Amino acid sequence: PPLDDAELKALLAAPWREATSGSQRRVIARWIARALIGRGRHAEARAVLSGIQGARAHYLRGVSSLGEGGSSASRPASAPAVRELERARRLDRGNLGDLATLALARLAAAEVGAGSRAGAAVGAAAYQRASALYLSIPPSSPSFFFARQELAWVALAARRPTVALVQTLALRAVRWRRRLRADGRVVESAALLLLCRRAAAARSLSAARRTVRRLLGEVTDFLRSRRERRLYYIHATASIANKSRELGPDLSRALLADAGFRRAVLVVGVLQRERARLVRVARAGSSLRTQLAPQLDRLLASRQDWAGRVVVRVLERLRAQLRRLRVRIGEIAFGLAQRGGPASRPVGAGGGVREQRAEHRAARAGERALRWPIARAPWPDEIGRVVLPLSSRCSSPASR
């Protein structure tokens, strides 16, 4: 489990650099640094990592630099982060190296929008860098899905709707059924609109609207306050095991795809098995059962409480992503309404342009920036910051 505030304060005050061996020092330093980065204390995180070598340390220093403001489209501002991430990428050819590649791709993607304002050549060069980095992540990597998902949005920002459609179709494969793929239809509708295929874009957008509305309702209902935090974990695992219907199959699969949730299931499962073994081995009333059972029960309850916090964190992240998609749907529907002339109506809205504007504003109200967990990167995702270029290039309404 991650460090809480009291544990982090105790570790920072302890002389852990002098009292540990080299390998232990590296592990503790990375543990503390992750906790500090998660709290936005980036300068302290880099100070803890000073003198610590290895791919993980370089990656965390790069992430810390980005979190402190280097994730802007300014190349000089992001230079320290790029150096650290490139070192991590060279030193690790596995999952960590792919995370560093994904971070570098996001930096290049941030320049696509800035480049389009500075000039077509700058935007095209930034897109080529971002595309090459995203495509270098192999299908065997846990980061592959996120790379292709984000490449689709970046392709839209670079006005390459065909590329966006190709990436969306690739993510429909059966192997990605455990991922939340609600954004696929949204990308598809935006790309079809850019290709002037208005009727197909309207159908795709209508399907996307229904899916996002259903999933957003499910996750909001599930996240309503419960008496104990551990009940979120208990009810979520019951839904995954088809013993409850509080979470639908899409959200259950998306939750199970999260590495933090799977780790929580593993930890709680070990304690549950130990508790069951104690009941089998020690007879009722024996001293062994009397002494150990209360301790195991307390430990199990605390770990279930931690697992409940993990469930809430993952589902809140999914809810934030769905809210972002709802905003995108409003933007695309508004684009459809604008292109269709005064007589057209937004897809699935049942109202005119004024109603669509109101829906768009309501979707944006109270929205927080979506932030990836520290396992990937702590800056806003591409779904949230890509500006869709939906200005009309179609020659006439008849050609749409």
Steps between C-alpha positions, in 0.01 A plus 500: 500500500620858438639705786253701704594843637624371837716228341646745248586749774667228707707375205613852407614558859680165528871468407421241232793596274756408768316202647439298183697316233524622141208296364279580801587869467387502135170328582421733791597810301268402214221418746530841667533680165181342364312611810636857468419520128148381571466792743642755256826548696725465196809687621513283814460187287801591287702578813421153638608344170829689484784253462261212426571329168303260285217517245227541763677794664549672162134444414378644830726805462358553151142466624575741784638760258188468286271530798670823603420669171723347237207332323425818306561512127820702557796278413753693716267472802468125457870435422592361850203264489586384148861422604389291796232316304739424214746350750224286652402387152857397415556315828173305497364315198193372683188654648680792665666592173158497335367735769788737428423477127134577570602807702725623218220442250265712712753780505525489122120482474471818707692678224255390231238755606760770567664425165173536312480857629866571422488349152410187305862380478552522878176314569584230243847446648357471852241251378765286331706488823197413711377239252841329479523478880145370545548239226831380649318350802450128420165318524637288786542809720239596765532856361405400143127566543556848645753581227259417217206660680687828534645481148144503367427829680832653395428401139171689525683807629738475202202470258579139409158339538591186307780421745261560790248257349767233450612522865139485622431188296818336632383548859174318431687170500384236748827519694406851622155404628615563859578865425258789511453571130218753519710762322527291184160606364572863592826495301321326215223760482749792507711338228195432281392861544842617381464267202162665423305181560233668709241222502752240619637747757149560634436126543832445674451799727153382600644162604781673689254724684294201618807308616659790689169595664444140618854455635501840668173415675636164617823633644330799666245274670773265621714781644223632722600506867514166681514427869854359488774547244563125472145450372608653168750216462257229614223616267739551206642147529145364529413673171810358332403150620145550361354484853379859484384744231620824658774530237423404142729274296680789326602675822578167671741410220657846505550475877655155469742633237652743751828375647440673834164327542647161409771555762233580758310181411822301544578649842146454634481149353815388685357617832163337432670168425709522817187571702323200346804278567506605865133403536570157348816424698426641845192370677254744651609626841866405457765748611641526147165599352419731791828689459534514123142536376445856636834614357421356158153652507639847576766467231245375247263789578779757460610350166143490375468867597814576297363294210176701521702820458665346193158421351379855561815649346477286187129562451536874559766506229266311266217741585724798421586344164132442424425863585771607259342285233161657572657840429646366174160365399352846556771658285452255215121525514531879489724464195240282332229755576707788363577320177142390444359853477206652688266206435731235650482371858782367720528123515290350778433837661152577371577871503670772304842661521408694816410177683823340382700794636324459836580129508862573417528755781335261747747227407791732573361627831692389807743291302844423640811432294537129439835380632651162428619298801870515584552160336468677166536878525360780716405749231171548310424234242465557127124442507463805721726748327465431128304771319290345226539691170140476378495800266326417173699403192216327318419652162120495534222352713428247228855362522471444874 
